[in-house]
Amino acid sequence: DWDYSFQLYLNHTRDTGDRNIPLAHPELGNWVRMQRTHHKQLYQQADASESSSCSLTNERLQKLKNAGFVFDVQFYSWKKSYDELAQYYKDHGHNASVVSNSPLGRWAGKQRSLYRDGLLSEERQKLLEELEFWVWDLREQSYREKIRQLKNMDKLTKWSKTSNLPWDIKPQDGPLGLFMCNQRTRYRKYCEGKIGHGLQDYQIDLLENELGMDCDTCRKKTWRNESREPVDVDWENRMNQLQLFRKQHGHANVPRTYSGGENLGQWVAKVRERYVHYDEDSPEYLQKRVAALEAMGFVWDLCEYRWQRKFEELIDYYEQYGDVNVPDSLGSLGPWIREQRQEYHKFRKGIPSRLTPSHALALKRMGLDFNRQATNRRKQEEVFRQRINEYRDYYGEENEEKNRPSVSSLPKSLKYWVERQRRIYRQWLQGQKELSEDRRKLLEEAGVVHGIADLPTKK
């Protein structure tokens, strides 16, 4: 009796407080399953504009809804975790930071992962976005919190009264000082149009609108208070060390990890970072130093220099072999080509990439195939059809099954190919392997797989 079971359901929810009765329940399990099945049928018939034939009447449906009956178990479980998260945010405010290894943290992380993959329903997206402190990117939440703390720093507040720019925050000011120095460096790279600045749109917006940074002032601040040459007794010593390195190695591109000459590699890296803002309006002493470095063949942009070196190797390979299909296992050039393909796909998808448009164009003009997997598939298909034609040509007019000689009489290379195709076809019949429709028809029409059809057919 439906009413009797419904009363048992009400008693169970009143006693236990749980509306999601397990299907293994001895008295109510089957009844709960039937209500969900009938509810699903009811909506399917409504969508198809058919007359309802299930036993779940509108009166019973309304009773179940009023009692809080769980029709969608998955959404009920999701909503339960959602309510826990909402309460957590309510208790902790803007400082809410769910621990990632806690059950609630893992649940929140899964929702963000589903959202990135496009698998989270719009209804659930909307519910999560209604939470006051919810963010889809935890890094964005951390970044916004640091910007908020920077705005509340006494030093920044006092200094902003005159310039409204956070240039005077130093690494000595603690973790926020280190963070701000990093953001200044990245923002300068952004102003110079470099791809590797690493700033996202919301970060640029926060730096400009919340902290008042702008590219014009950034360039002016680079050389402030440096119109006269500073007392730098170490400069000449460093230049002598660099000259010695050039004599020993034939170039002045000292690696950052080079520890000789009192950590000469780190000094050269700092020179590149410091002088990257150099232009014709820079102080005269800077112009002299830049000229002295360039006279030794000093490279300012190591990434561009290394890319051009590899591109020259690619030109040499082309002149020797006539193409740019470099094997992945060929020295350092093969992995470099593979990396260019990966960076190109990032570039096409709008993801930050180290491959510039000019580099991509140069590689295309050399004939580099960026979609190598598709090319390999086309080549495999060409080889397959070529083998089919060889098989047909070999048998000629004797392609009837009764006149066909054994596979062992085929040439060695063709014999191995036929044996492999017959093995694949046999596995396909037994449901163990996939075989495309086109290939199956070609194999059957050419008679490559004759005598195998008597095996059990694929279900």
N, C-alpha and C positions, 0 to 999 in steps of 0.2 A: 504494500500500500504506500503510495507516494507521500501522503500526509503524515503517515507514521514515521517514515524515514526522514522526512523533513524535520519532524519534532525531535528525532534522535540527533540530527545535525545541530539543531539549536541548543540542545542540552550539552552536546560535546563542546561547542564553541564557548558556551557560558562557563563550563567547568574548567576548560584548559586555556581559553583565550586565544586559541589558534584556529584561524578560519581555513587554513590550508590542510585539509585532512588527507593523510597519506592513503594511496590506493591499496595498501596492504591492510588497511583497517578491516577487522573481521566482519563488522556489521555494516559499515557505511562505504567501504572501498568501492564495491561494484556500483552502488547507487550514485556516488560522486562521479565515477567514470561515465555513467550513462547521461547524467545531466550535462556534462561537458560535451559529449558527443552530440546530443540533441541540440544543444545551443549552437554548435558549429554547423549542423545541418540546417538549422533554422535560418542562419545568416546566408548560407550558400544558396538556399532556395529563394531567399529574398533578393539576392543579387541576380539570380537567373529569372526572376519574375514568375516563379512557379508557386503553385498552391502548397501550403505547408501540410506535411503528412506526419511529422514527428509528434510525440506525446507531450512535448513541452509547450503548454499553452501560455498565452500572454499573462494569465493570472499567476501561474506557477513561476514564470520568468520574473515577474515583478516581486514575488515573495523572496526569490533567491537573491535578487539585487538588493532588496531592503535588508536582508540578513548578511550582506557582505560576502556572498558566495564567490569563491575564486574560480572563474572560468579559465583565465589565462595564467597558468602556474608560473611560466617564465617571467611574465610582466609583474606578477605578485612578488616574486623573489627579487626582481630588479628594483621595484618600488620600495621594498623593505630596506634595501641597502641605500637607496636614494634618500629615504627619510632619515636614516642614521647620519648620512653625510650632511644633510641640511641642518640637523641638530648640532652636529660638530661645528659647522660654520657659525651657527648662532651663538654657541658657547665661546668660541675663540676669536671671532671677528676677523679683522684683516691679517692677524698673525696666524691664521689657520694654516697649518702645514701637516697634512696627514702623512704619517710615517709610511714609507713605501712598502716595508715588509710586514705591515699589519694587514689583517683581512680587509679593512675598509680602504687602506691605501692601495692594496692590490686590485680591489674592485674599481677604484677611481682610475688607476693606471690602465686597466682593461678598456674602460670607456674611451679614454683618450686614444688608445691604440686602434679601437674600432672606428673612431672618428677619422683618424688619419687615413685608414684604409677604405673609407667610404662605406662602411658596413653598419653604421649606427643609424637607426631610424630617425626621421625628422621629429617625431613625437618626443623621443628621448633626448635628442639634441636640444629641443626647445625647453624641456623641463630642466636640464642641467644649466642652460644659459640663464634661466630665471633665478638661479642661486646667486646671491650678491657677490660672493668672493670666488666663484668658479672661473677657472681659466683652462683653456685647452692645452696650453704649453706651460709646463712648470717652470721652465727657464725664463719665460716671460714674466711669470709671477715674481720670481726671485729678482729679476732685473728691475721691475717696477718698484719693489720694496727698497732696493738699494738707492734708486733715484729719490724715493720719498725720504729716506734717511739723509741723503745728501742735502736736500732742500732744508732740512731741519738742523743742519750743522751750524753752530754758532759762528764759526769762521767764515763759512760761505755766506751766511746771512749778513754779517757785518761787511764783508768785502763786496757783496752784491750791491750795496747802496751806491757805489761809485761806478762800477763797470758792468755788473750783472753778468759776468762771465766767470766760470769756475776754473780759471787757469792757475790760480795761486794755491790750489790744494796740492799738497806734496805727498809722496809715499810715506813720509814720517808721520802723517796724520792717521795712520792705522790702516786696517783693511779697506776702508772706504777710500783712503788716499790712493792705495794701489789700484783699486778698481777705477777711480777717476783718471789716473794716469794712463791706464790701458784704453779707456774710452777716448781720451784725447788723441792717442796715437791712431786708433782706428778711424776716428772722425777726420783726421787730417788726410789719411789715405782715401777716405770717401770723397773729400773735397778735391783731391787730385785726380779722381776718376779711376782709381785702381780697383780691379775686380776683387782682390783679396782682402778688402777692408773688413769683411765679416759682419757688418752691421745690417740688421733687418730694418724694414720700413718703420715698425713701431719704435725701435730703438732710436733711429734718427729723429723721429717725431718727438720723443721724450727729451733727447739731448737739446733739441732746438727750442721746443716750446716750454719745457719745464726748467731747463738750466740756462737757456738763453744763448746757446752756442750758434755761431753762423760761420760760413766759410770765409767771408771777407775778413772778419776779425781774426779767424784762425790763422790766415796767412800773415797778417800784420803782427800777431803775437809771437810768431816763430822767431823773429830776430830782434825782439824788443830789447832795448838797453844794450845793444851790441854794435853800435856805430863805430866804436874804436876797437882795435885789435886787443884782445885780452892777453894778459901775461901767461903764456903757455910754454913753459920750459920743456915740456915733454914732447911737443910737436916735432921738433927737429930730431929728437932721439927716435921717435916712432917712424919718421920718414926714413931714417937710416936703416932701421930694422926692416922696413918694407922693401927698401932697395936691395938689401942683402937677400931677402926671400926671393925677389924677382931674379936675381943672378943665379940662385940655386935651382929654382923651379921653372924659370922661363916665363913666368907671368906674375901678376900682382894680385891675383884673386885668392886671397888667404881664406881657407875654410874657417868657419866659426869655431870648430873644435880644435883648431891648431893651437897647441899650448906653447910652442917655442917663442922666443923673443918676448918674454914676460906677457904671455897671453895675447899675442899679436892678433889672433883670430877674433877675439872679442872686441878688441879696439877697432879693427876694421869694420866689424858689424855695427858698432856705435857710430862710426864715421858715416856709413851709408844711411843710417836712420837720421842722423843729425843734419846731413847735407842734402837730404832728399827735397827740402824746401828751397834749395838754392835757385835764384833767378838773376837776371841782369840788374835788378835793383838792389841786390844784396850788398853789404859793405865791401869795400875794396880788398880788405885782407882775406875775406872769404873767396873772392874771385881769384886771388893769387894762389890760395891753397888748392882750390879746385883745379886750376891750370896745372899745378905741380903734380897732382895725382893723375890727371888724365895724360900727362906727358909720359908716365910710367905704364900706360895702358890699363889704368884702374877701371873696373867695370862697376857701374852704379847699380844696374838692375841685373842681379845674378840669375833670376828666373829666365829673363829674356835671353841672356847670354847662353845659358845651358840649353835652352830650347833651340836656339840657332845652331849650336854645335851638333845636336842630335839631327837636326834637319839637314845639315851638311852631310852627315853620315848616311842619311836616307837618300840623298842625291847620288852619293857614291855607289850605294847599293843598286839604285835604278840604272846607273850607267853600266854596271857590271852584269845585271840580270835582266834588265828590260822591263821590270815591274816593281811595285812597292809592296808586294804580298810577302812581308817579312815573317818568317816563322817565329812563333813565340819563344822558342828555345834558342834563338840566335843572339848570343851575347847579351849586351844591355840594350841593343836596338829593338829586339823583339818585344820585351816588356814595355819599352817606351811607346811603341806603336799601339800595344794593347791599352795602355793608359790614355793615349790620345782618343781612342775609340770610346772609352768610358767617359772621358771628359766631354766629348762631343755629344753623347746622349744626354748628359746633364744639361749641357748648353741648350739643346733642343727642347728640353722639358721646362726650361726657365729656372733650373736649380743653379746656384752659384757654382761656376766652373773656372778652372785655371786656363782653359782653352779660349783664347781671344778670337773674335771674328776674323781678324787678319790671318791668324794661324790656321784656322779651319779652312779658309779660302786657299791658302798656300798648299795645304795637304790635299784638298780636292783637286787642285790643278795638277798635282803630281799623280793623280789617279788613285788615291787611297780609298778603299771601299770601307766606309764606316759601319755598314750593316753586313758584317762578315758571315753571320749565321745564316741569313737569307741566301747569300751567295753560295755558301756551302750546300744548302738544301737544293738549290737549282743545279749545282754541279752533280750532286748525287742522283738527281732525277735524270739528268742527261746521260750519266753513266749507266743507269738502269735501262733506259730505252736503247742505248747502244748495245748492251748485252742481249736484250730481247731480239734486236735485229741480227746480231751475230748468231744467235741460236737458230733463227729462222733461215738465215743464209746457209748454215751448215747442213741442215736437213734438206733444204730445197723442196723438191716435189714429193719427197718421202715423209712428209709431215703427218701422214696418217698414223694413227696409233699402232695399227697392226704391222706397219713397215718401219716403225721407228726403232733404231738400234738402242742399245743400253747407254746409260749415262757414262759408263766407264770408257766408252769409245770417244768421248768428247776431248778436245784439247784441255790441257791441265788447268789453265786459268778459267776457262769456261765451265769446266767440270765442277770446280769448287764453288763457283757462283750458282750453278743450277742446284747443287746439293743444299746450299744455304737457303735458296728460295723455297725449295721443297720442304725443308725443315720449318721455315717460318709459316708456310701455308698449312702444314700439319698442325702446328701449334695454334694457328688461328681457328682451324676447324674445332679444336678441342677447347677453345675459349681461353687460351693461355697467353695470347699475343694479339696486338692490334695489327691490322693490315688495311691499307687504304683501298677504297673501291676501285680507283683507277688501276693500281698495281695488280689487284686481284684479277680484273678483267684481262689485262695484258698477259698475265701468266697463264690464265686459262685458255685464251684464244691462241697463244703461241704453243700450247701443249706442254709447257714446262712442268706443270703439276699433274700430268695425266697419271691415273692409277692411284691417286690419293683420295679421291672423292668417295671411295667405299668405306672410309673411316666414319665414325659417328659424327654427324653434322653438328655445327655450333648451335647451341640453344639460344 
